[in-house]
Amino acid sequence: MTGIKRITKSNKIYALIIPAGLKKEGTNFFSGQDSAFQLGQLNYQRGHQIAPHCHRIFKRAIKGTQELFYLAEGKVRANIFNEKGKKIKSVVLAKGYTFLLLAGGNGLDFLEKSKILMIKQGPYLGKKED
């Protein structure tokens, strides 16, 4: 999908950056089918319906923690690190951007007063374990 920035190192995807205003008709997933965190966008005209449905309950084995940040207001610099703490890339994000961390680590520098929605897998095990 055009406009999505993939932050990679040694053929490994560390993060996805989805810019504000990205639109493609239909249901479109940005993350791969094998990703532990599925991120997609629904973009339909008025009147479209998605049939009511339930998701099956089953055990999943997830290694690590992936995080999603949606920048509702402001501007930040997202710093992406590998598993050894070495910086791979820094990307400035503005209002409406989505940042999905798939591997490694991250840090944020607040360049303006900002409001961010953060979603990550639980349960939270505390700073030492998480």
Short mmCIF file of the C-alpha atoms (twelve columns), coordinates in Angstrom:
data_MODEL
# 
_entry.id   MODEL 
# 
loop_
_atom_site.group_PDB 
_atom_site.id 
_atom_site.type_symbol 
_atom_site.label_atom_id 
_atom_site.label_alt_id 
_atom_site.label_comp_id 
_atom_site.label_asym_id 
_atom_site.label_seq_id 
_atom_site.Cartn_x 
_atom_site.Cartn_y 
_atom_site.Cartn_z 
_atom_site.pdbx_PDB_model_num 
ATOM 1   C CA . MET A 1   0.000   0.000   0.000  1 
ATOM 2   C CA . THR A 2   1.461   3.390   -0.983 1 
ATOM 3   C CA . GLY A 3   2.428   5.816   1.752  1 
ATOM 4   C CA . ILE A 4   3.300   3.239   4.419  1 
ATOM 5   C CA . LYS A 5   6.871   3.442   5.630  1 
ATOM 6   C CA . ARG A 6   8.501   0.200   6.787  1 
ATOM 7   C CA . ILE A 7   11.443  0.558   9.141  1 
ATOM 8   C CA . THR A 8   13.682  -2.440  8.427  1 
ATOM 9   C CA . LYS A 9   17.149  -3.670  9.302  1 
ATOM 10  C CA . SER A 10  18.699  -6.919  8.023  1 
ATOM 11  C CA . ASN A 11  15.396  -7.935  6.358  1 
ATOM 12  C CA . LYS A 12  13.492  -7.613  9.654  1 
ATOM 13  C CA . ILE A 13  10.551  -5.194  9.923  1 
ATOM 14  C CA . TYR A 14  10.837  -3.212  13.171 1 
ATOM 15  C CA . ALA A 15  8.048   -0.704  12.646 1 
ATOM 16  C CA . LEU A 16  5.327   0.534   10.323 1 
ATOM 17  C CA . ILE A 17  4.523   4.240   9.938  1 
ATOM 18  C CA . ILE A 18  1.072   4.964   8.527  1 
ATOM 19  C CA . PRO A 19  0.586   8.614   7.516  1 
ATOM 20  C CA . ALA A 20  -2.519  10.660  8.188  1 
ATOM 21  C CA . GLY A 21  -5.054  10.607  5.385  1 
ATOM 22  C CA . LEU A 22  -4.069  7.232   3.959  1 
ATOM 23  C CA . LYS A 23  -7.180  5.877   2.222  1 
ATOM 24  C CA . LYS A 24  -7.859  2.815   0.144  1 
ATOM 25  C CA . GLU A 25  -11.404 1.538   -0.323 1 
ATOM 26  C CA . GLY A 26  -12.305 -1.614  1.593  1 
ATOM 27  C CA . THR A 27  -10.649 -3.564  4.384  1 
ATOM 28  C CA . ASN A 28  -6.868  -3.360  4.161  1 
ATOM 29  C CA . PHE A 29  -4.310  -4.771  6.575  1 
ATOM 30  C CA . PHE A 30  -0.902  -3.150  7.008  1 
ATOM 31  C CA . SER A 31  0.675   -5.872  9.140  1 
ATOM 32  C CA . GLY A 32  1.486   -9.307  7.749  1 
ATOM 33  C CA . GLN A 33  -0.777  -12.309 8.357  1 
ATOM 34  C CA . ASP A 34  1.835   -13.846 10.650 1 
ATOM 35  C CA . SER A 35  2.223   -10.695 12.786 1 
ATOM 36  C CA . ALA A 36  1.139   -11.053 16.426 1 
ATOM 37  C CA . PHE A 37  -0.485  -7.616  16.171 1 
ATOM 38  C CA . GLN A 38  -2.927  -7.162  13.301 1 
ATOM 39  C CA . LEU A 39  -3.374  -3.578  12.102 1 
ATOM 40  C CA . GLY A 40  -5.793  -2.700  9.349  1 
ATOM 41  C CA . GLN A 41  -7.998  0.104   8.069  1 
ATOM 42  C CA . LEU A 42  -11.676 -0.029  7.179  1 
ATOM 43  C CA . ASN A 43  -12.685 2.536   4.563  1 
ATOM 44  C CA . TYR A 44  -16.260 2.291   3.242  1 
ATOM 45  C CA . GLN A 45  -19.009 4.545   1.955  1 
ATOM 46  C CA . ARG A 46  -22.086 5.436   3.982  1 
ATOM 47  C CA . GLY A 47  -24.498 2.543   4.233  1 
ATOM 48  C CA . HIS A 48  -21.903 -0.218  4.054  1 
ATOM 49  C CA . GLN A 49  -22.327 -2.884  6.709  1 
ATOM 50  C CA . ILE A 50  -20.033 -5.470  8.215  1 
ATOM 51  C CA . ALA A 51  -22.047 -8.465  9.333  1 
ATOM 52  C CA . PRO A 52  -22.185 -9.055  13.102 1 
ATOM 53  C CA . HIS A 53  -19.716 -11.727 14.068 1 
ATOM 54  C CA . CYS A 54  -17.773 -13.207 16.984 1 
ATOM 55  C CA . HIS A 55  -14.153 -14.248 17.150 1 
ATOM 56  C CA . ARG A 56  -13.316 -17.756 18.241 1 
ATOM 57  C CA . ILE A 57  -11.654 -18.219 21.603 1 
ATOM 58  C CA . PHE A 58  -8.394  -20.134 21.406 1 
ATOM 59  C CA . LYS A 59  -4.931  -20.014 22.948 1 
ATOM 60  C CA . ARG A 60  -2.279  -17.959 21.169 1 
ATOM 61  C CA . ALA A 61  1.437   -17.998 21.872 1 
ATOM 62  C CA . ILE A 62  2.921   -14.522 21.525 1 
ATOM 63  C CA . LYS A 63  6.604   -13.747 21.929 1 
ATOM 64  C CA . GLY A 64  7.415   -10.182 22.964 1 
ATOM 65  C CA . THR A 65  5.288   -7.071  23.095 1 
ATOM 66  C CA . GLN A 66  4.177   -4.985  20.150 1 
ATOM 67  C CA . GLU A 67  2.836   -1.451  20.566 1 
ATOM 68  C CA . LEU A 68  0.685   0.899   18.523 1 
ATOM 69  C CA . PHE A 69  0.765   4.676   18.900 1 
ATOM 70  C CA . TYR A 70  -1.858  6.911   17.274 1 
ATOM 71  C CA . LEU A 71  -0.948  10.605  17.381 1 
ATOM 72  C CA . ALA A 72  -4.226  12.436  18.018 1 
ATOM 73  C CA . GLU A 73  -2.572  15.837  18.535 1 
ATOM 74  C CA . GLY A 74  0.886   17.381  18.308 1 
ATOM 75  C CA . LYS A 75  4.240   16.232  16.959 1 
ATOM 76  C CA . VAL A 76  6.752   13.660  18.240 1 
ATOM 77  C CA . ARG A 77  9.948   11.997  17.114 1 
ATOM 78  C CA . ALA A 78  9.730   8.212   17.264 1 
ATOM 79  C CA . ASN A 79  13.107  6.565   17.817 1 
ATOM 80  C CA . ILE A 80  13.312  2.890   16.836 1 
ATOM 81  C CA . PHE A 81  15.969  0.609   18.335 1 
ATOM 82  C CA . ASN A 82  17.083  -2.955  17.687 1 
ATOM 83  C CA . GLU A 83  17.049  -5.625  20.405 1 
ATOM 84  C CA . LYS A 84  20.519  -4.526  21.591 1 
ATOM 85  C CA . GLY A 85  19.428  -0.909  22.081 1 
ATOM 86  C CA . LYS A 86  21.127  0.496   18.973 1 
ATOM 87  C CA . LYS A 87  19.122  3.185   17.197 1 
ATOM 88  C CA . ILE A 88  17.962  2.123   13.744 1 
ATOM 89  C CA . LYS A 89  15.921  5.153   12.709 1 
ATOM 90  C CA . SER A 90  14.153  8.292   13.919 1 
ATOM 91  C CA . VAL A 91  10.910  9.432   12.309 1 
ATOM 92  C CA . VAL A 92  8.919   12.612  12.999 1 
ATOM 93  C CA . LEU A 93  5.196   11.931  13.387 1 
ATOM 94  C CA . ALA A 94  2.439   14.548  13.163 1 
ATOM 95  C CA . LYS A 95  -1.268  14.574  13.981 1 
ATOM 96  C CA . GLY A 96  -3.092  11.593  12.485 1 
ATOM 97  C CA . TYR A 97  -0.043  9.360   12.089 1 
ATOM 98  C CA . THR A 98  0.020   5.771   13.360 1 
ATOM 99  C CA . PHE A 99  3.223   4.073   14.492 1 
ATOM 100 C CA . LEU A 100 3.245   0.293   14.979 1 
ATOM 101 C CA . LEU A 101 6.293   -1.157  16.728 1 
ATOM 102 C CA . LEU A 102 6.680   -4.802  15.701 1 
ATOM 103 C CA . ALA A 103 10.147  -5.618  17.092 1 
ATOM 104 C CA . GLY A 104 12.983  -4.053  19.071 1 
ATOM 105 C CA . GLY A 105 12.322  -0.996  21.208 1 
ATOM 106 C CA . ASN A 106 11.253  2.609   20.976 1 
ATOM 107 C CA . GLY A 107 11.519  6.020   22.556 1 
ATOM 108 C CA . LEU A 108 9.526   9.180   21.969 1 
ATOM 109 C CA . ASP A 109 10.703  12.801  21.973 1 
ATOM 110 C CA . PHE A 110 7.783   15.220  22.353 1 
ATOM 111 C CA . LEU A 111 8.416   18.070  19.905 1 
ATOM 112 C CA . GLU A 112 5.082   19.757  20.707 1 
ATOM 113 C CA . LYS A 113 2.373   19.266  23.269 1 
ATOM 114 C CA . SER A 114 0.956   15.945  22.129 1 
ATOM 115 C CA . LYS A 115 -1.829  13.473  22.842 1 
ATOM 116 C CA . ILE A 116 -1.166  9.848   21.912 1 
ATOM 117 C CA . LEU A 117 -3.364  6.781   22.091 1 
ATOM 118 C CA . MET A 118 -1.173  3.777   22.950 1 
ATOM 119 C CA . ILE A 119 -2.273  0.156   22.601 1 
ATOM 120 C CA . LYS A 120 -0.167  -2.862  23.494 1 
ATOM 121 C CA . GLN A 121 -0.602  -6.491  24.358 1 
ATOM 122 C CA . GLY A 122 -1.301  -7.411  27.966 1 
ATOM 123 C CA . PRO A 123 -1.241  -8.371  30.639 1 
ATOM 124 C CA . TYR A 124 1.259   -5.807  31.970 1 
ATOM 125 C CA . LEU A 125 3.988   -7.612  33.911 1 
ATOM 126 C CA . GLY A 126 5.658   -4.526  35.405 1 
ATOM 127 C CA . LYS A 127 8.677   -2.470  34.271 1 
ATOM 128 C CA . LYS A 128 11.203  -5.176  35.106 1 
ATOM 129 C CA . GLU A 129 9.485   -7.944  33.108 1 
ATOM 130 C CA . ASP A 130 7.749   -5.983  30.354 1 
# 
